[in-house]
């Protein structure tokens, strides 16, 4: 399997670059979860990072690569399927 050095921004991993395994399409996963064990032996805290474009080239506007941004709330957005309706109030 191939891996790619991917930078992390924000949160406890700010400024670090880790090798992340690439999927079958050649992209790193959309979400990266890092479990951090609790000091008292309780359930681990999960740090959540979202994959975002790292930048674009000036001339052609092509994407340069990926980076991970910290999600402080620690929740992933729910999938929005076209056949589901929003709950009525």
ABEGO torsion letter per residue (X at the ends): XBBBBBBBBEEAABGBBBBBBBBAAGBBBABBBBBBBBAAGBBBBBBBBBBBBAEBBAAAGBBAEBBBBBBAAGBBBBBBBAABBBBBX
